[in-house]
Amino acid sequence: MKSFFVALMALLSALYLLNPTAGVDLIPDVLPIIGNIDEATAMAVFVACLRYFGYDLSGFLGKRKQSGGQKHRGQTVDVD
């Protein structure tokens, strides 16, 4: 039952993001700064739903792990 609810939330948030001009706008976009909070929330819900099903996109733009040594002040240092 939980998987069904998560899939439903993913579908609803994806539909909200794909069709923002469907007449359903919780917060008007013309308001400075807070106008995009509803889209940001829908995106956060969508990413969380994908993570539930094993597709983790949260680190897509994050730092990558270094291989072959440790990073020290912008340089790679070999560890013995």
N, C-alpha and C positions, 0 to 999 in steps of 0.2 A: 504494500500500500504506500509505503514511503517513497519507493522508486517512482510510482505513478504520480504522486504529488510533485516530486522534484522535476520530473519530465514535463508536467503541466506548467510549472513555473518557468521552466526553460523556454517552452513554446510561447507562453504569454509575453515573456520579456523579449524574446526574439521578434515576435510580431510587433511589439511596441517600438522596438528599435528600427525595424525595417520600414515601418509606415508611420513616421512621426506626424504626418499631416492628416491623419484619419479623423480629425475632429476631437480626438481625446488627448488633451494636453493638461496634465495635472497642474503644472506651474507654467504660466506664459513665458515663452522664451525671450520676450522683449525686456524682461526684468534683468538688470545687470547682476552678474555673478550667480544669483540664485535661480536664474531662468533655466539652467541646464542640470539642475539637481535631479529632476525626474529621469532624465536620460542616463545620468551617471549611476543612479540607483538601479535602473533596469540593466545596465551593463554589468554592475557588480553582482546582481542576482544571476545573470546569465553565466558569468565566469564561475560563480560558486556552484551552479548546477552542473556545469561541465566538469568541474573538479570532482564532484560527487560521483560521476560516471567514469572517472579515470583520465580525463583530459585536462591536465593542469596547465593553464595558460598564464598563471600569475607571474611566472619567472620569464616570460617571453622577452621582455625588454630589460630584464635585470642583469646582474653581473653573472658572468660565466666563471666556472671553477677553473683555476690555473692548473695546468699539468706540467710536470717536470721541474718543480721547485716552488718556493714560496715567493710571494711578491713583497718587496721591501722598498718603499719610497719610489714606486714607479718602475723598479727594475726587478727582473727575475733573478733570484739567488738560488743556486743549487744547494740541496741539503744532502749531507753525507749520512 
